[in-house]
Amino acid sequence: MNTLYFNYALEVEKTASITQAADNLFMTQPTLSKAIKDLENSLGFAVFRRTSKGVVPTQKGREFLEHARKIVAQIEKMELSLQSRDSVNQVFSLAIPRASYISQAAAKFLCSFDNSREMELDILETSSLNVIEKVAAGNFVLGIIRCHVEDEDYFLKNLAEKGLQYENLWQSHYVALMSQNHPLVPQPKLTAEDFAPYIEVAFGDDHVPYVRVSSHGRATDTLNNKRILVYDRAMQFDLLRANSLAYMWTSPLPVQLLEQNNLVQRKIKNSCEFKDLLISRAGYRYSKLDRDFINELTLQRNEVAYTGSF
């Protein structure tokens, strides 16, 4: 039996409403209803019944909820104990998309660790869908995912189904990244259509199944039939430096990275919006290390959002 469902049932009891409980848990109402139904099927009896006063526990439901409350309290106590240990031993794990401001924040954050003490740090750069799988499986404590704004509902449903919570980090437009020698650099105003004759560099595993089938994985509505697919963030810089006809749609980069790689980023009139979300398992409470990382991440985001070179 999935103990995460205990939290769901306790929230329904507290609110006396499936709809309000779903809002509080960052889930859709149908997803929560299905979870409660699955729980009741596992138990072999109804936990709740609908009345004029809302959704209330049955007699057996009240007995179950008392046991569930004790189990959840013990799990929370255990998590707090583990977080305290992790803070002492400097244990931190994070799965992230291939985004430069995020990796730079992680690098700066890791430099702040005390080298005289024990530490265990685990950082993974991968696709957003893989980040979700890794965090849901407990392989990583924190994760960051990136999605197109129009795909957000798909990702939020995915998070809810896997028992993950989230908070918004950033929403912005993609920019075009290219070599300083790219033919379009001198052009004062650019549109996505201007890049059609050139070679797009893209991450090959960033597609989203069943979403916008005709155009998934693209940062604009303009299809380019000349593409190079890569799976490593460093490779994108190598390709852009080496090929003056290549470009890539990305989130804004820190100025330092642009200068180091002789690259230029330009705002594009009709580029799509992306959204970055910080995710963790439902009910997880941030440790001090987690909060320190989030603070550094916010600093790096602000640097590229407000002082980036375009």
N, C-alpha and C positions, 0 to 999 in steps of 0.2 A: 504494500500500500504506500502511495506517495505521500509522505508527511507534509509536503507543500500544500496539499489539499486541506490539511488541518487549518492552516492560516486562512485559506479561502473561506472555510466554513465558519471560523471564528469572526471573520470580518462581516459575513452575512448576518450572523447572530447580533453583532454589535449595531449594525445599521438597520436591520429588519428590512433590507431591500437588496435585491440582486443587482439592480441598476446602480445604486449608490456604492455598494461594495465593489462592483466592477470599476467604477470611476476611481475609488480610493486605491485599488490595486493596479491601476493603469492597464486594465483589460477591457475587452469588449464584453457586453452583456451576454451574447450567445456563447462566448468562450467560457465565461464563468459558469453559466447555466449547465453547460456540458460537463465541466469539471465536477460540479456538485452532483450531477447525475451519475457520473462515473464513481464518485466516492460512495454514493448510496448503493449502487450496484455491488461494490466491493464489500460493503458492510452487510448487505442483505435486508436493509430496512430504510425507510424514509427518515432523513435527518430534519427536514423542514416541511412545513405545510403553509399554504397561503390562507390568510385571514383578512378581515376588514382592517386590521391594524398593521398589516404587512406580512412579511415572511417570518414565521416564528418556529422554534424547534418543537418537534414531537417529544413525547415522553422519553423514548429511546434516544432521540436526538440530543436531549439535554444531558443524559448520562454520557453519551459519546463525547459531547463538547467539553464536559468536565475533564475527562481523560485527555482529550486533545490539548486542552489548555495547559495541563501539567507537562505533557510531552514537549510542547512548543517552548515552555519556560525552560525546561532542561536543555533543549537544543540551543536556545539563546544564551544560556549560562555557559555552555560549552564553547560557543562561538566567541564570546567575550574573553574566555580564558585563552583560547587559541590566538586571538588578536593581541592580547597582552603579551603572550610569549613571542609572537611574531614581531612586535614592536621592539622587544629586548634584543632579539636575534637578527633583526633587520631582514625579515622575509617579505618579499614583494613579487607579485606576478601580474603581468599585463599582456593582453593580446590586442593588437592595433592594426588599423589599415595602413597602407603605404602612403602616409601623408607627412610631409617634411616638418611642419610645425609641431606635430605630435611626437615624431621621433626626436626632434631637437629638445622638446620639453622633457622627454624621458632621459635623454643623455645628460642634460643639465641637472635633473633631479638625482640621477644615480651618482653624479659627482659629489653630492652632498653627504653621502653615506660615510660613516666612521670606519676607516680602514683597519682600525685596531680591534674591531669587534667582528663577531661572526656575521656573515650575510649569505643569503641565498636569493638571487635575483633571476627572474625568468621573464624574458621579453620575446614576444613573437610578432613578426610582421606578416600579415596574411590577408585574405579577402574578408569582407564583412560577414558573409554567411559562415565562413569557417570560424570567425571570432565568436559568433553566437553559439556554434556547436561546442567550442572549447570551454566557454564560460558555463554553459548549461551542464556540461559533463563534469565540471569542477576542476578541470585542468588548469584554469586560470581564474584568479579572483576578480579582476577588473578587465573590462574590454571596452573598446571604442569601435563603433561601426559608422560607416558613411553610406548614405543612400541619396538618390535623387529625391527631391521633395515630393514629386508625383508618385514615388514608390513608397512613401512613408507608411501608408496604411498596411501594405504587405509586411513590412519589417516589424511594425508594432504588433501585428497579429502573431507573427512568428515569435517575438519576444514573450508575449503573453502565454502562448501555448507551451513554451519551454520554461515557464516559471521564472522569468527574468524581469527585473525592474530597470528603469532607465531615467536619465535626465538629459535635457538638451545642453549641448556644449556650444554649438555655433551653427548658424545658417548664413550662407553667402553664395555668390555666383562663382562658377568655374572661370579660370583665366586661361589664356593660351600661353604655353611655355615653349620657348624656342631659342636657338643659338643667336648670339649677337649678329651673326652674318646671314641670318634668314632674310630672304628677299622682301618679306612683309614688314620688317622692322621699321623702315623709313616711312611707311604709310601711316598718316596721322589717325585715321579712324578705320577700324576693322570690324567686319562681320564674320560670322561662321562660314558664309559662302566663299569668302576670300581664301579659305584654307583648302577648298576642294581639290586644287591641282597638286597639293603637297602630301607628304607621307605622315599619317597619324601614328604615333606610338601610344599603345594602350595596354593596360594590364589584362592578360588573357583569361583570368578567372573572376573577373568582377561582374559577370552577367548575373541577372536575377531571373530565375525560372518563373515562367507563367506571367511575367509582368512586361507590358509594352513589347510584345513579341517582335513587332516590326522594327523597334528601335532601342531595345534594351541595351544598357551598358554604355550609352553615348551621352556626352555632356552637352550636345546641341541636337537640334532636329535636322541637321544636315548630315547625310550619309556620305562617308568617304570610303571608296573602294580600294584605297591603297593604305594598308595598315601593317604595322609590326607589333606583334603581341609579345609582351615580356612578363616576367613573373618576379622580378626583383627590382627594388627601388633604385639601387645603384646603377643598374643596367640602363634605366631610362636616361640618366645623366650622360652616360657614355655615348649613347646613341644620338642624343640631341647635340652634344659637343661635336661628334664626328660627322654628322650629316646636317648640312645647313638647310636642307629642304624638309627636315623632319620637325614635328611639333607635337605637343601633348596638352590635353585638357587636364588641369589640376586645380587644387585649391591654392590660394596665394602662398608663395614661398618666402621664408625669411631673406632679407637683403643679403646677408652674409653668404647664404648658399648660392644665390644668383651670381654674386661676384666671384666666388670660388670656382664656379663651373662655366663662367662666361656666358650666362644665359640672360634672357629678357622675358618678362611676363607682361602680358597686355590684357586689359579688360576688353571684353567683346560684348557688343550690344545685345545679341540674342542668345547668350549662353544660358544654360539651365542653372537652377539652384541646387545645391547639395545641403545636406544636414548631417552633422556629427552628433552622435549620442553616446553617452557614457553608460555602460550596462554592468550589472552584477546580478547575482541570484536574489530573488525576492526575499526581503527581510534582512538582507545583509547590511551591517552598519560599518561605515568607513572607519578604518584604523587611522592612527596619527600619520603613518606613512602614506596611506591613501590620500588623506587630506593635503599633505605636503605636495604630493604629485599633482593633485587637482589645482592647487594654487600656482604651481609652476606652469601647468598647461594653460591656465587662464592668462598668465603673463605672455607666453609665447603666442597664443591666439590673438591677444590684443596688439602685439607687435606687428603681426602680418596683416591684421584687419585694418589697423589705423595708420601704420607708418610704412606699409609695404611699398616697394618701388614698382610703378606701373608705367 
